[in-house]
Amino acid sequence: MIEDREIGGMGILIVKKSMDAVDYEYKDGKNILTIKKTFSTEH
């Protein structure tokens, strides 16, 4: 159960599950996290 998990790590899981694409890279001494989500305008 969720109550039995250790603290930390759930944020990344939520992002990965709710976004269409998640990409991480380390470039020029910087951490770059790119997340993408496509929204439909149809109802």
CHARMM-style PDB file with segment names, atoms N, HN, CA, C and O in Angstrom:
ATOM      1  N   MET     1       0.834  -1.187   0.000  1.00  0.00      PROA
ATOM      2  CA  MET     1       0.000   0.000   0.000  1.00  0.00      PROA
ATOM      3  C   MET     1       0.874   1.244   0.000  1.00  0.00      PROA
ATOM      4  O   MET     1       2.051   1.187   0.356  1.00  0.00      PROA
ATOM      5  N   ILE     2       0.300   2.353  -0.396  1.00  0.00      PROA
ATOM      6  HN  ILE     2      -0.656   2.400  -0.686  1.00  0.00      PROA
ATOM      7  CA  ILE     2       1.022   3.613  -0.464  1.00  0.00      PROA
ATOM      8  C   ILE     2       1.573   4.030   0.892  1.00  0.00      PROA
ATOM      9  O   ILE     2       2.642   4.636   0.971  1.00  0.00      PROA
ATOM     10  N   GLU     3       0.856   3.712   1.949  1.00  0.00      PROA
ATOM     11  HN  GLU     3      -0.012   3.220   1.886  1.00  0.00      PROA
ATOM     12  CA  GLU     3       1.306   4.086   3.292  1.00  0.00      PROA
ATOM     13  C   GLU     3       2.584   3.349   3.686  1.00  0.00      PROA
ATOM     14  O   GLU     3       3.323   3.816   4.553  1.00  0.00      PROA
ATOM     15  N   ASP     4       2.851   2.206   3.061  1.00  0.00      PROA
ATOM     16  HN  ASP     4       2.251   1.827   2.357  1.00  0.00      PROA
ATOM     17  CA  ASP     4       4.010   1.392   3.403  1.00  0.00      PROA
ATOM     18  C   ASP     4       5.272   1.793   2.644  1.00  0.00      PROA
ATOM     19  O   ASP     4       6.353   1.287   2.943  1.00  0.00      PROA
ATOM     20  N   ARG     5       5.152   2.696   1.664  1.00  0.00      PROA
ATOM     21  HN  ARG     5       4.273   3.107   1.421  1.00  0.00      PROA
ATOM     22  CA  ARG     5       6.302   3.122   0.866  1.00  0.00      PROA
ATOM     23  C   ARG     5       7.171   4.085   1.655  1.00  0.00      PROA
ATOM     24  O   ARG     5       6.695   4.801   2.536  1.00  0.00      PROA
ATOM     25  N   GLU     6       8.468   4.086   1.317  1.00  0.00      PROA
ATOM     26  HN  GLU     6       8.855   3.504   0.602  1.00  0.00      PROA
ATOM     27  CA  GLU     6       9.367   5.065   1.912  1.00  0.00      PROA
ATOM     28  C   GLU     6       9.105   6.424   1.282  1.00  0.00      PROA
ATOM     29  O   GLU     6       8.534   6.509   0.195  1.00  0.00      PROA
ATOM     30  N   ILE     7       9.521   7.484   1.960  1.00  0.00      PROA
ATOM     31  HN  ILE     7       9.985   7.415   2.843  1.00  0.00      PROA
ATOM     32  CA  ILE     7       9.320   8.845   1.465  1.00  0.00      PROA
ATOM     33  C   ILE     7      10.179   9.059   0.224  1.00  0.00      PROA
ATOM     34  O   ILE     7      11.336   8.643   0.171  1.00  0.00      PROA
ATOM     35  N   GLY     8       9.585   9.721  -0.779  1.00  0.00      PROA
ATOM     36  HN  GLY     8       8.645  10.060  -0.736  1.00  0.00      PROA
ATOM     37  CA  GLY     8      10.327  10.097  -1.979  1.00  0.00      PROA
ATOM     38  C   GLY     8      10.035   9.197  -3.169  1.00  0.00      PROA
ATOM     39  O   GLY     8       9.629   8.046  -3.010  1.00  0.00      PROA
ATOM     40  N   GLY     9      10.245   9.732  -4.350  1.00  0.00      PROA
ATOM     41  HN  GLY     9      10.575  10.667  -4.479  1.00  0.00      PROA
ATOM     42  CA  GLY     9      10.129   8.951  -5.572  1.00  0.00      PROA
ATOM     43  C   GLY     9       8.768   8.950  -6.237  1.00  0.00      PROA
ATOM     44  O   GLY     9       8.676   8.626  -7.421  1.00  0.00      PROA
ATOM     45  N   MET    10       7.719   9.296  -5.531  1.00  0.00      PROA
ATOM     46  HN  MET    10       7.794   9.559  -4.569  1.00  0.00      PROA
ATOM     47  CA  MET    10       6.381   9.248  -6.114  1.00  0.00      PROA
ATOM     48  C   MET    10       6.162  10.363  -7.139  1.00  0.00      PROA
ATOM     49  O   MET    10       5.393  10.181  -8.082  1.00  0.00      PROA
ATOM     50  N   GLY    11       6.810  11.494  -6.974  1.00  0.00      PROA
ATOM     51  HN  GLY    11       7.434  11.642  -6.208  1.00  0.00      PROA
ATOM     52  CA  GLY    11       6.647  12.601  -7.910  1.00  0.00      PROA
ATOM     53  C   GLY    11       7.054  12.216  -9.315  1.00  0.00      PROA
ATOM     54  O   GLY    11       6.346  12.522 -10.274  1.00  0.00      PROA
ATOM     55  N   ILE    12       8.182  11.553  -9.447  1.00  0.00      PROA
ATOM     56  HN  ILE    12       8.758  11.305  -8.668  1.00  0.00      PROA
ATOM     57  CA  ILE    12       8.660  11.111 -10.759  1.00  0.00      PROA
ATOM     58  C   ILE    12       7.694  10.095 -11.350  1.00  0.00      PROA
ATOM     59  O   ILE    12       7.406  10.146 -12.545  1.00  0.00      PROA
ATOM     60  N   LEU    13       7.199   9.193 -10.551  1.00  0.00      PROA
ATOM     61  HN  LEU    13       7.433   9.152  -9.580  1.00  0.00      PROA
ATOM     62  CA  LEU    13       6.240   8.195 -11.032  1.00  0.00      PROA
ATOM     63  C   LEU    13       4.972   8.869 -11.550  1.00  0.00      PROA
ATOM     64  O   LEU    13       4.464   8.505 -12.610  1.00  0.00      PROA
ATOM     65  N   ILE    14       4.465   9.836 -10.817  1.00  0.00      PROA
ATOM     66  HN  ILE    14       4.877  10.131  -9.955  1.00  0.00      PROA
ATOM     67  CA  ILE    14       3.255  10.553 -11.234  1.00  0.00      PROA
ATOM     68  C   ILE    14       3.496  11.281 -12.555  1.00  0.00      PROA
ATOM     69  O   ILE    14       2.650  11.241 -13.448  1.00  0.00      PROA
ATOM     70  N   VAL    15       4.639  11.942 -12.681  1.00  0.00      PROA
ATOM     71  HN  VAL    15       5.326  11.975 -11.956  1.00  0.00      PROA
ATOM     72  CA  VAL    15       4.957  12.653 -13.922  1.00  0.00      PROA
ATOM     73  C   VAL    15       5.036  11.675 -15.086  1.00  0.00      PROA
ATOM     74  O   VAL    15       4.461  11.932 -16.144  1.00  0.00      PROA
ATOM     75  N   LYS    16       5.734  10.565 -14.910  1.00  0.00      PROA
ATOM     76  HN  LYS    16       6.200  10.356 -14.051  1.00  0.00      PROA
ATOM     77  CA  LYS    16       5.888   9.584 -15.991  1.00  0.00      PROA
ATOM     78  C   LYS    16       4.548   8.995 -16.418  1.00  0.00      PROA
ATOM     79  O   LYS    16       4.325   8.751 -17.604  1.00  0.00      PROA
ATOM     80  N   LYS    17       3.660   8.767 -15.462  1.00  0.00      PROA
ATOM     81  HN  LYS    17       3.841   8.965 -14.499  1.00  0.00      PROA
ATOM     82  CA  LYS    17       2.361   8.168 -15.773  1.00  0.00      PROA
ATOM     83  C   LYS    17       1.387   9.150 -16.410  1.00  0.00      PROA
ATOM     84  O   LYS    17       0.506   8.741 -17.166  1.00  0.00      PROA
ATOM     85  N   SER    18       1.533  10.445 -16.116  1.00  0.00      PROA
ATOM     86  HN  SER    18       2.249  10.778 -15.502  1.00  0.00      PROA
ATOM     87  CA  SER    18       0.548  11.415 -16.590  1.00  0.00      PROA
ATOM     88  C   SER    18       0.988  12.192 -17.841  1.00  0.00      PROA
ATOM     89  O   SER    18       0.161  12.865 -18.458  1.00  0.00      PROA
ATOM     90  N   MET    19       2.244  12.116 -18.220  1.00  0.00      PROA
ATOM     91  HN  MET    19       2.915  11.569 -17.720  1.00  0.00      PROA
ATOM     92  CA  MET    19       2.736  12.838 -19.393  1.00  0.00      PROA
ATOM     93  C   MET    19       2.874  11.890 -20.587  1.00  0.00      PROA
ATOM     94  O   MET    19       2.986  10.675 -20.424  1.00  0.00      PROA
ATOM     95  N   ASP    20       2.863  12.470 -21.788  1.00  0.00      PROA
ATOM     96  HN  ASP    20       2.772  13.457 -21.920  1.00  0.00      PROA
ATOM     97  CA  ASP    20       3.049  11.676 -23.002  1.00  0.00      PROA
ATOM     98  C   ASP    20       4.522  11.347 -23.230  1.00  0.00      PROA
ATOM     99  O   ASP    20       4.842  10.295 -23.782  1.00  0.00      PROA
ATOM    100  N   ALA    21       5.414  12.233 -22.812  1.00  0.00      PROA
ATOM    101  HN  ALA    21       5.154  13.088 -22.363  1.00  0.00      PROA
ATOM    102  CA  ALA    21       6.847  12.003 -22.976  1.00  0.00      PROA
ATOM    103  C   ALA    21       7.599  12.691 -21.845  1.00  0.00      PROA
ATOM    104  O   ALA    21       7.264  13.808 -21.450  1.00  0.00      PROA
ATOM    105  N   VAL    22       8.611  12.017 -21.333  1.00  0.00      PROA
ATOM    106  HN  VAL    22       8.883  11.110 -21.653  1.00  0.00      PROA
ATOM    107  CA  VAL    22       9.486  12.573 -20.305  1.00  0.00      PROA
ATOM    108  C   VAL    22      10.916  12.280 -20.747  1.00  0.00      PROA
ATOM    109  O   VAL    22      11.265  11.130 -21.014  1.00  0.00      PROA
ATOM    110  N   ASP    23      11.746  13.330 -20.823  1.00  0.00      PROA
ATOM    111  HN  ASP    23      11.463  14.264 -20.606  1.00  0.00      PROA
ATOM    112  CA  ASP    23      13.124  13.162 -21.259  1.00  0.00      PROA
ATOM    113  C   ASP    23      14.042  13.917 -20.312  1.00  0.00      PROA
ATOM    114  O   ASP    23      13.756  15.049 -19.920  1.00  0.00      PROA
ATOM    115  N   TYR    24      15.145  13.280 -19.949  1.00  0.00      PROA
ATOM    116  HN  TYR    24      15.377  12.361 -20.267  1.00  0.00      PROA
ATOM    117  CA  TYR    24      16.130  13.912 -19.071  1.00  0.00      PROA
ATOM    118  C   TYR    24      17.490  13.848 -19.747  1.00  0.00      PROA
ATOM    119  O   TYR    24      17.858  12.830 -20.333  1.00  0.00      PROA
ATOM    120  N   GLU    25      18.227  14.940 -19.662  1.00  0.00      PROA
ATOM    121  HN  GLU    25      17.928  15.767 -19.186  1.00  0.00      PROA
ATOM    122  CA  GLU    25      19.606  14.927 -20.130  1.00  0.00      PROA
ATOM    123  C   GLU    25      20.449  15.876 -19.285  1.00  0.00      PROA
ATOM    124  O   GLU    25      19.944  16.841 -18.713  1.00  0.00      PROA
ATOM    125  N   TYR    26      21.715  15.586 -19.222  1.00  0.00      PROA
ATOM    126  HN  TYR    26      22.126  14.801 -19.686  1.00  0.00      PROA
ATOM    127  CA  TYR    26      22.682  16.447 -18.538  1.00  0.00      PROA
ATOM    128  C   TYR    26      23.547  17.044 -19.633  1.00  0.00      PROA
ATOM    129  O   TYR    26      24.262  16.320 -20.325  1.00  0.00      PROA
ATOM    130  N   LYS    27      23.486  18.373 -19.796  1.00  0.00      PROA
ATOM    131  HN  LYS    27      22.905  18.961 -19.234  1.00  0.00      PROA
ATOM    132  CA  LYS    27      24.176  19.017 -20.903  1.00  0.00      PROA
ATOM    133  C   LYS    27      24.806  20.323 -20.425  1.00  0.00      PROA
ATOM    134  O   LYS    27      24.155  21.137 -19.770  1.00  0.00      PROA
ATOM    135  N   ASP    28      26.055  20.507 -20.756  1.00  0.00      PROA
ATOM    136  HN  ASP    28      26.583  19.847 -21.289  1.00  0.00      PROA
ATOM    137  CA  ASP    28      26.773  21.738 -20.398  1.00  0.00      PROA
ATOM    138  C   ASP    28      26.690  22.053 -18.906  1.00  0.00      PROA
ATOM    139  O   ASP    28      26.557  23.212 -18.513  1.00  0.00      PROA
ATOM    140  N   GLY    29      26.771  21.008 -18.081  1.00  0.00      PROA
ATOM    141  HN  GLY    29      26.879  20.066 -18.400  1.00  0.00      PROA
ATOM    142  CA  GLY    29      26.746  21.197 -16.631  1.00  0.00      PROA
ATOM    143  C   GLY    29      25.378  21.484 -16.053  1.00  0.00      PROA
ATOM    144  O   GLY    29      25.260  21.915 -14.906  1.00  0.00      PROA
ATOM    145  N   LYS    30      24.330  21.245 -16.853  1.00  0.00      PROA
ATOM    146  HN  LYS    30      24.426  20.895 -17.785  1.00  0.00      PROA
ATOM    147  CA  LYS    30      22.973  21.533 -16.384  1.00  0.00      PROA
ATOM    148  C   LYS    30      22.075  20.317 -16.540  1.00  0.00      PROA
ATOM    149  O   LYS    30      22.225  19.540 -17.483  1.00  0.00      PROA
ATOM    150  N   ASN    31      21.146  20.157 -15.614  1.00  0.00      PROA
ATOM    151  HN  ASN    31      21.025  20.788 -14.847  1.00  0.00      PROA
ATOM    152  CA  ASN    31      20.116  19.129 -15.714  1.00  0.00      PROA
ATOM    153  C   ASN    31      18.960  19.692 -16.529  1.00  0.00      PROA
ATOM    154  O   ASN    31      18.452  20.773 -16.231  1.00  0.00      PROA
ATOM    155  N   ILE    32      18.547  18.957 -17.557  1.00  0.00      PROA
ATOM    156  HN  ILE    32      18.959  18.079 -17.799  1.00  0.00      PROA
ATOM    157  CA  ILE    32      17.447  19.415 -18.408  1.00  0.00      PROA
ATOM    158  C   ILE    32      16.358  18.354 -18.399  1.00  0.00      PROA
ATOM    159  O   ILE    32      16.575  17.233 -18.858  1.00  0.00      PROA
ATOM    160  N   LEU    33      15.195  18.702 -17.882  1.00  0.00      PROA
ATOM    161  HN  LEU    33      15.018  19.613 -17.509  1.00  0.00      PROA
ATOM    162  CA  LEU    33      14.039  17.810 -17.851  1.00  0.00      PROA
ATOM    163  C   LEU    33      12.987  18.380 -18.784  1.00  0.00      PROA
ATOM    164  O   LEU    33      12.542  19.514 -18.604  1.00  0.00      PROA
ATOM    165  N   THR    34      12.587  17.603 -19.780  1.00  0.00      PROA
ATOM    166  HN  THR    34      12.949  16.682 -19.926  1.00  0.00      PROA
ATOM    167  CA  THR    34      11.567  18.016 -20.736  1.00  0.00      PROA
ATOM    168  C   THR    34      10.376  17.095 -20.578  1.00  0.00      PROA
ATOM    169  O   THR    34      10.514  15.877 -20.683  1.00  0.00      PROA
ATOM    170  N   ILE    35       9.207  17.665 -20.327  1.00  0.00      PROA
ATOM    171  HN  ILE    35       9.095  18.656 -20.242  1.00  0.00      PROA
ATOM    172  CA  ILE    35       7.986  16.877 -20.232  1.00  0.00      PROA
ATOM    173  C   ILE    35       6.999  17.398 -21.266  1.00  0.00      PROA
ATOM    174  O   ILE    35       6.893  18.605 -21.489  1.00  0.00      PROA
ATOM    175  N   LYS    36       6.272  16.468 -21.900  1.00  0.00      PROA
ATOM    176  HN  LYS    36       6.357  15.488 -21.719  1.00  0.00      PROA
ATOM    177  CA  LYS    36       5.326  16.845 -22.942  1.00  0.00      PROA
ATOM    178  C   LYS    36       3.972  16.202 -22.675  1.00  0.00      PROA
ATOM    179  O   LYS    36       3.877  15.041 -22.279  1.00  0.00      PROA
ATOM    180  N   LYS    37       2.930  16.994 -22.906  1.00  0.00      PROA
ATOM    181  HN  LYS    37       3.008  17.937 -23.228  1.00  0.00      PROA
ATOM    182  CA  LYS    37       1.564  16.519 -22.761  1.00  0.00      PROA
ATOM    183  C   LYS    37       0.744  17.114 -23.902  1.00  0.00      PROA
ATOM    184  O   LYS    37       0.776  18.322 -24.134  1.00  0.00      PROA
ATOM    185  N   THR    38       0.020  16.268 -24.602  1.00  0.00      PROA
ATOM    186  HN  THR    38      -0.006  15.286 -24.414  1.00  0.00      PROA
ATOM    187  CA  THR    38      -0.841  16.711 -25.700  1.00  0.00      PROA
ATOM    188  C   THR    38      -2.271  16.803 -25.186  1.00  0.00      PROA
ATOM    189  O   THR    38      -2.795  15.871 -24.576  1.00  0.00      PROA
ATOM    190  N   PHE    39      -2.887  17.956 -25.450  1.00  0.00      PROA
ATOM    191  HN  PHE    39      -2.461  18.713 -25.945  1.00  0.00      PROA
ATOM    192  CA  PHE    39      -4.266  18.179 -25.048  1.00  0.00      PROA
ATOM    193  C   PHE    39      -5.150  18.236 -26.284  1.00  0.00      PROA
ATOM    194  O   PHE    39      -4.793  18.873 -27.276  1.00  0.00      PROA
ATOM    195  N   SER    40      -6.276  17.588 -26.233  1.00  0.00      PROA
ATOM    196  HN  SER    40      -6.565  17.071 -25.428  1.00  0.00      PROA
ATOM    197  CA  SER    40      -7.220  17.598 -27.335  1.00  0.00      PROA
ATOM    198  C   SER    40      -8.210  18.733 -27.153  1.00  0.00      PROA
ATOM    199  O   SER    40      -8.629  19.032 -26.035  1.00  0.00      PROA
ATOM    200  N   THR    41      -8.582  19.370 -28.269  1.00  0.00      PROA
ATOM    201  HN  THR    41      -8.241  19.127 -29.177  1.00  0.00      PROA
ATOM    202  CA  THR    41      -9.584  20.434 -28.195  1.00  0.00      PROA
ATOM    203  C   THR    41     -10.984  19.886 -28.454  1.00  0.00      PROA
ATOM    204  O   THR    41     -11.965  20.625 -28.378  1.00  0.00      PROA
ATOM    205  N   GLU    42     -11.078  18.585 -28.760  1.00  0.00      PROA
ATOM    206  HN  GLU    42     -10.281  17.984 -28.821  1.00  0.00      PROA
ATOM    207  CA  GLU    42     -12.379  17.964 -28.992  1.00  0.00      PROA
ATOM    208  C   GLU    42     -13.053  17.664 -27.656  1.00  0.00      PROA
ATOM    209  O   GLU    42     -12.380  17.360 -26.671  1.00  0.00      PROA
ATOM    210  N   HSD    43     -14.368  17.748 -27.625  1.00  0.00      PROA
ATOM    211  HN  HSD    43     -14.915  17.995 -28.425  1.00  0.00      PROA
ATOM    212  CA  HSD    43     -15.110  17.459 -26.393  1.00  0.00      PROA
ATOM    213  C   HSD    43     -15.904  16.201 -26.529  1.00  0.00      PROA
ATOM    214  OT1 HSD    43     -16.592  15.800 -25.590  1.00  0.00      PROA
TER     215      HSD     43
END
